[in-house]
Amino acid sequence: MKARLGIAPIAWWNDDLAELSGDVTLEQCLSEARAAGFTGMETGRRFPMDPAVLGPILKAHGISVCGGWFSGLLLDGEIEAEKDRIAPQMALFKAMGAPCIVYGETAGTIQGDRSAPLATRRRLSEDEIKTYGRKMTAFGEWCAEQGMPISYHHHMAAPIESEEDVDLLMKHSGEGLPLLYDAGHMAFAGGDVLRVIDKHHARISHVHTKDVRQAVIDGIDRSRESFLDAVVKGAFTVPGDGSLDFDAILKRLADHGYEGWFVVEAEQDPVKAPPAEYAKIGHRALVAALAKAGYTIEGA
């Protein structure tokens, strides 16, 4: 069983909330991530989109692109428009040899709106998910045909948030729509993190190892507080610093044959949680848990 370890730059700078962005350069971010032991990083807003510029920067730090967010609008939009929107990122990711683009649905999402309580997020009926699932499958198949697959990210405050939402999307979509499994988002949504793996392991193509502070989540007033409020309060953290049992989570993924990237993605206040320090905490915890689950880490 082979694993590769990556991290997201959201610990260094938050693309949705400027106050949670450290005053660091891309080079510093990459240097600290590599020093912590990571060999991959997902992209963020401080990444140049020109492969001729980005390539040498990554090579100098021994880092590869292991994914990156795309703000999809297919729920309310048309496939041809999405093809045009994703084309620049697809070209960059193909040039960089990335494994996938992380598709996050942002049509109607409130994940970046601090004034919108969690309870007000957009909810879809099964009929709506059935229609959406067909569109996402067609789009996912097209992306794979272009040589750059997507991986669908269920996300707090988004239309596909809960375990039930994921179940319905998987039911009404085909194998052409791979799933990104994020333990932290699923736990925050109240789902069973192991049961989701058992049900949908055949579709999981990418893994975010986000941990949660359950006490913080339990204290969130979802009728009044937003997703970003929860982030500011410290709902998320890295493996080894939170409430989730990553020994059990990674063992379950191994039992079902998952191989590929495990990416630490834990947005929090960089003043309270210094990114370089927390990157090392997350890396140590993942290395230990992966070893217990029988994985060999590539590039370590």
C-alpha positions as CSV (number, residue, x, y, z in Angstrom):
1,M,0.0,0.0,0.0
2,K,1.5,3.3,-1.1
3,A,0.8,6.8,0.3
4,R,2.0,10.3,-0.5
5,L,1.8,13.2,1.9
6,G,0.7,16.6,0.9
7,I,-0.6,19.7,2.7
8,A,-2.7,22.7,1.7
9,P,-1.6,26.3,1.9
10,I,-4.8,27.3,3.8
11,A,-2.8,27.0,7.1
12,W,-0.6,29.8,5.9
13,W,-3.2,31.9,4.2
14,N,-7.0,31.6,4.0
15,D,-8.5,32.3,0.6
16,D,-11.9,33.2,2.2
17,L,-10.9,35.1,5.3
18,A,-8.1,37.7,5.0
19,E,-7.7,38.0,8.8
20,L,-6.5,34.3,8.9
21,S,-3.8,34.9,6.4
22,G,-0.2,35.0,7.5
23,D,2.1,37.5,5.8
24,V,4.2,34.8,4.1
25,T,5.4,34.3,0.6
26,L,4.7,31.2,-1.5
27,E,8.4,30.3,-1.2
28,Q,8.3,30.4,2.6
29,C,5.1,28.3,2.6
30,L,6.7,25.7,0.4
31,S,10.0,25.7,2.4
32,E,8.2,25.2,5.7
33,A,6.0,22.5,4.2
34,R,9.0,20.6,2.9
35,A,10.9,21.0,6.2
36,A,7.9,19.3,7.9
37,G,8.3,16.4,5.5
38,F,5.6,17.0,2.9
39,T,6.3,16.3,-0.8
40,G,3.1,17.8,-2.2
41,M,1.0,20.9,-1.8
42,E,-2.4,21.9,-3.1
43,T,-2.6,25.2,-4.8
44,G,-4.0,28.5,-3.5
45,R,-4.3,32.1,-4.5
46,R,-0.6,33.0,-4.1
47,F,0.3,30.3,-6.7
48,P,1.2,31.6,-10.2
49,M,-1.0,30.1,-12.9
50,D,1.9,30.0,-15.5
51,P,3.6,26.6,-15.4
52,A,6.8,28.2,-16.6
53,V,6.9,30.3,-13.5
54,L,5.4,27.8,-11.0
55,G,7.4,24.8,-12.1
56,P,10.9,26.0,-11.2
57,I,9.6,27.3,-7.8
58,L,8.2,23.9,-6.9
59,K,11.3,22.1,-8.1
60,A,13.5,24.2,-6.0
61,H,11.6,23.1,-2.9
62,G,11.1,19.4,-3.9
63,I,7.3,19.9,-3.9
64,S,4.7,18.8,-6.5
65,V,1.2,19.9,-7.0
66,C,-1.1,17.3,-5.3
67,G,-4.4,18.9,-6.1
68,G,-6.2,22.3,-5.7
69,W,-9.6,23.8,-5.3
70,F,-11.9,24.7,-8.2
71,S,-15.0,26.8,-7.4
72,G,-17.6,25.0,-9.4
73,L,-20.9,26.4,-10.5
74,L,-22.5,23.5,-12.2
75,L,-25.4,23.1,-9.8
76,D,-27.0,26.2,-11.5
77,G,-24.9,26.4,-14.6
78,E,-24.2,24.5,-17.8
79,I,-21.5,22.0,-18.6
80,E,-20.1,23.9,-21.5
81,A,-19.6,27.0,-19.4
82,E,-17.8,24.9,-16.7
83,K,-15.5,23.5,-19.3
84,D,-14.4,27.0,-20.2
85,R,-14.1,28.1,-16.6
86,I,-11.9,25.1,-15.6
87,A,-9.7,25.1,-18.7
88,P,-6.9,27.4,-17.3
89,Q,-6.6,25.4,-14.1
90,M,-6.7,22.1,-16.1
91,A,-3.9,23.3,-18.3
92,L,-1.7,24.2,-15.3
93,F,-2.4,21.0,-13.5
94,K,-1.7,18.9,-16.5
95,A,1.6,20.7,-16.9
96,M,2.4,20.2,-13.2
97,G,1.5,16.5,-13.2
98,A,-1.2,16.9,-10.6
99,P,-3.4,13.9,-9.7
100,C,-6.7,15.8,-9.8
101,I,-8.6,19.0,-9.5
102,V,-10.6,19.4,-6.3
103,Y,-14.2,20.3,-7.3
104,G,-16.1,22.3,-4.7
105,E,-19.7,23.3,-5.5
106,T,-20.0,27.0,-4.8
107,A,-23.4,27.7,-6.5
108,G,-25.5,28.8,-3.5
109,T,-22.8,28.0,-1.0
110,I,-22.5,30.1,2.2
111,Q,-19.0,28.7,3.1
112,G,-17.4,32.1,2.4
113,D,-20.2,34.3,3.9
114,R,-19.6,35.1,7.5
115,S,-23.0,36.7,7.8
116,A,-24.8,33.5,6.9
117,P,-25.5,31.0,9.7
118,L,-24.7,27.4,9.1
119,A,-28.4,26.5,9.4
120,T,-29.3,28.6,6.3
121,R,-27.2,26.6,3.9
122,R,-28.8,25.5,0.6
123,R,-30.4,22.1,0.9
124,L,-31.3,20.0,-2.2
125,S,-34.1,17.5,-2.6
126,E,-33.4,14.0,-3.9
127,D,-34.8,15.0,-7.3
128,E,-32.5,18.0,-7.4
129,I,-29.5,15.9,-6.5
130,K,-30.6,13.4,-9.2
131,T,-30.4,16.1,-11.9
132,Y,-27.2,17.5,-10.4
133,G,-25.6,14.0,-10.2
134,R,-26.2,13.5,-13.9
135,K,-24.5,16.8,-14.8
136,M,-21.6,16.2,-12.5
137,T,-21.0,12.7,-13.9
138,A,-21.0,14.1,-17.5
139,F,-18.6,16.9,-16.4
140,G,-16.4,14.4,-14.5
141,E,-16.2,12.1,-17.5
142,W,-15.2,15.0,-19.7
143,C,-12.5,16.2,-17.3
144,A,-11.0,12.6,-17.2
145,E,-11.1,12.4,-21.0
146,Q,-9.0,15.6,-21.1
147,G,-6.4,14.0,-18.9
148,M,-7.2,15.8,-15.6
149,P,-9.9,14.1,-13.4
150,I,-11.8,16.0,-10.7
151,S,-12.5,14.8,-7.2
152,Y,-15.7,16.0,-5.6
153,H,-15.3,17.7,-2.2
154,H,-18.3,17.4,0.1
155,H,-18.0,20.6,2.3
156,M,-19.6,22.3,5.3
157,A,-22.1,25.1,4.3
158,A,-22.3,23.8,0.7
159,P,-25.2,22.1,-1.0
160,I,-23.5,18.7,-0.6
161,E,-22.6,18.7,3.1
162,S,-24.0,15.8,5.1
163,E,-23.6,12.1,5.0
164,E,-27.1,11.9,3.5
165,D,-26.2,14.4,0.8
166,V,-23.1,12.4,-0.1
167,D,-25.1,9.1,-0.2
168,L,-27.6,10.7,-2.6
169,L,-25.0,12.2,-4.8
170,M,-23.2,8.9,-5.1
171,K,-26.5,7.1,-5.7
172,H,-27.4,9.5,-8.5
173,S,-24.0,9.8,-10.2
174,G,-21.8,7.4,-12.0
175,E,-18.2,6.2,-11.6
176,G,-17.2,9.2,-13.7
177,L,-17.6,11.4,-10.6
178,P,-14.8,10.4,-8.1
179,L,-15.2,11.5,-4.4
180,L,-12.8,13.4,-2.2
181,Y,-13.1,12.1,1.3
182,D,-12.7,14.7,4.0
183,A,-12.9,13.3,7.6
184,G,-13.1,16.7,9.2
185,H,-15.9,18.1,7.1
186,M,-17.9,14.9,7.5
187,A,-17.4,14.9,11.3
188,F,-18.5,18.5,11.5
189,A,-21.6,17.7,9.4
190,G,-22.5,15.0,11.9
191,G,-21.7,12.0,9.7
192,D,-20.1,8.7,10.6
193,V,-16.6,9.0,9.3
194,L,-15.9,5.3,9.0
195,R,-19.3,4.4,7.6
196,V,-18.9,6.9,4.8
197,I,-15.6,5.1,3.8
198,D,-17.3,1.7,3.9
199,K,-20.2,2.9,1.7
200,H,-18.2,4.9,-0.9
201,H,-14.7,3.6,-0.9
202,A,-14.9,2.6,-4.5
203,R,-15.4,6.2,-5.5
204,I,-12.8,7.8,-3.2
205,S,-9.9,9.1,-5.3
206,H,-8.4,11.8,-2.9
207,V,-8.2,12.2,0.8
208,H,-8.1,15.3,3.0
209,T,-6.9,14.5,6.5
210,K,-8.6,17.4,8.3
211,D,-9.1,17.0,12.1
212,V,-11.6,18.7,14.3
213,R,-11.9,20.0,17.8
214,Q,-15.2,18.4,18.8
215,A,-15.7,20.7,21.8
216,V,-15.5,23.7,19.6
217,I,-18.0,22.2,17.1
218,D,-20.4,21.2,19.9
219,G,-20.4,24.8,21.1
220,I,-21.3,26.3,17.7
221,D,-24.8,27.9,17.5
222,R,-25.7,26.8,13.9
223,S,-28.7,29.1,13.9
224,R,-26.5,32.2,14.4
225,E,-22.9,31.3,13.6
226,S,-21.4,30.8,10.2
227,F,-18.8,28.3,8.8
228,L,-16.2,31.0,9.0
229,D,-17.1,31.8,12.6
230,A,-16.5,28.1,13.4
231,V,-13.1,28.3,11.6
232,V,-12.1,31.4,13.6
233,K,-13.1,29.7,16.8
234,G,-10.8,26.7,16.0
235,A,-13.1,24.0,14.7
236,F,-10.4,22.5,12.5
237,T,-6.9,21.4,13.2
238,V,-4.3,19.0,11.9
239,P,-4.2,15.2,12.7
240,G,-2.7,14.6,16.1
241,D,-4.2,17.8,17.6
242,G,-7.9,17.0,17.4
243,S,-10.6,14.6,18.3
244,L,-10.7,12.2,15.3
245,D,-9.1,8.7,15.4
246,F,-6.9,8.8,12.4
247,D,-5.5,5.4,13.2
248,A,-8.9,4.0,12.6
249,I,-9.7,6.2,9.6
250,L,-6.5,5.3,7.7
251,K,-6.8,1.6,8.6
252,R,-10.3,1.6,7.2
253,L,-9.1,3.3,4.0
254,A,-6.3,0.7,3.8
255,D,-8.7,-2.1,4.3
256,H,-10.6,-1.0,1.2
257,G,-7.4,-0.6,-0.8
258,Y,-7.1,3.2,-1.1
259,E,-3.7,4.3,-2.3
260,G,-2.7,7.9,-3.2
261,W,-2.5,11.3,-1.6
262,F,-3.3,12.1,2.0
263,V,-3.5,15.9,2.3
264,V,-3.5,17.9,5.5
265,E,-6.0,20.7,5.1
266,A,-6.7,22.5,8.3
267,E,-7.6,26.2,8.2
268,Q,-7.1,28.0,11.5
269,D,-5.6,31.2,12.9
270,P,-1.9,31.2,12.0
271,V,-1.2,33.3,15.1
272,K,-2.7,30.7,17.4
273,A,-1.6,27.8,15.4
274,P,1.8,28.6,13.7
275,P,1.7,26.8,10.3
276,A,5.2,25.5,10.4
277,E,4.8,24.0,13.8
278,Y,1.4,22.5,13.0
279,A,2.6,21.1,9.7
280,K,5.1,19.1,11.7
281,I,2.5,17.9,14.2
282,G,0.2,16.8,11.3
283,H,3.1,15.0,9.5
284,R,4.2,13.1,12.5
285,A,0.7,11.9,13.3
286,L,0.1,10.8,9.7
287,V,3.4,9.0,9.4
288,A,2.6,7.0,12.6
289,A,-1.0,6.3,11.5
290,L,0.0,5.3,8.0
291,A,2.6,2.9,9.3
292,K,0.1,1.2,11.6
293,A,-2.3,0.9,8.6
294,G,0.4,-0.8,6.5
295,Y,1.3,2.0,4.1
296,T,4.7,2.8,2.6
297,I,5.2,6.5,2.2
298,E,6.6,7.5,-1.2
299,G,9.2,10.3,-1.3
300,A,9.7,10.2,2.5
